[in-house]
Amino acid sequence: MAHHRANFDLWHEEDKAREPGASDARIAAVKRAIDVLNQRRNDLVEAIDGNLLQAAGAQSPAAPLNSESPGLMIDRLSILALKALPHGGGDPPRLGHRGPSGKELRSP
């Protein structure tokens, strides 16, 4: 859940950088906050991968890697779940994003 919460927080922080009329100072502060949240998200993805590898036990080093790591796949699912929520999780919709029906979301 901590990972999904990090994505939720990141989603909303990114919206702040797109606010009409945001000053350069506001955007810079938001971008710094986004960097912190992105690092937390990456750390949590690595923790998911570490926990899954530990639970799976020894693996063959010759096994091919055919996709992203499980943690990154879980990250993608988390983002898709946020996109499926009405208006991206409770705040006004993000312009240019599509809702579950495929229609572009627009501000009220």
C-alpha positions, -999 to 999 in steps of 0.1 A, spaced: 0 0 0 29 24 7 39 21 -30 4 29 -42 2 58 -18 35 71 -32 20 70 -68 -12 88 -55 9 115 -39 31 118 -70 0 121 -93 -13 150 -73 20 167 -69 25 166 -107 -9 183 -111 4 212 -90 31 219 -116 4 223 -143 -17 248 -124 -25 278 -145 -7 308 -133 18 289 -111 48 311 -105 83 299 -115 91 296 -78 60 275 -72 69 252 -101 105 248 -89 93 239 -54 68 214 -68 95 199 -91 117 194 -60 89 176 -42 83 155 -73 120 144 -72 116 133 -36 84 114 -43 99 97 -74 129 86 -53 105 71 -27 85 54 -54 117 39 -69 129 28 -35 95 11 -29 97 -7 -63 131 -20 -54 118 -32 -20 89 -50 -38 114 -67 -61 137 -76 -32 108 -91 -12 96 -111 -41 131 -124 -49 136 -134 -13 102 -152 -12 109 -170 -45 142 -185 -34 172 -193 -55 169 -185 -92 189 -197 -122 213 -170 -133 209 -183 -168 171 -176 -168 163 -150 -195 147 -117 -185 117 -112 -207 100 -82 -191 102 -55 -166 108 -65 -130 77 -76 -110 80 -44 -90 78 -23 -121 48 -43 -134 31 -36 -100 40 0 -104 23 1 -139 -8 -15 -124 -9 10 -96 -8 39 -121 -36 22 -141 -57 19 -110 -52 56 -103 -62 65 -138 -94 44 -134 -105 64 -104 -129 93 -112 -108 123 -119 -75 106 -111 -82 99 -75 -105 126 -62 -91 159 -76 -102 177 -107 -94 157 -139 -61 161 -156 -64 175 -190 -54 152 -218 -59 121 -198 -86 96 -207 -111 81 -184 -123 45 -183 -147 51 -212 -118 64 -234 -132 99 -234 -108 127 -226 -112 141 -191 -118 178 -189 -119 203 -161 -154 212 -148 
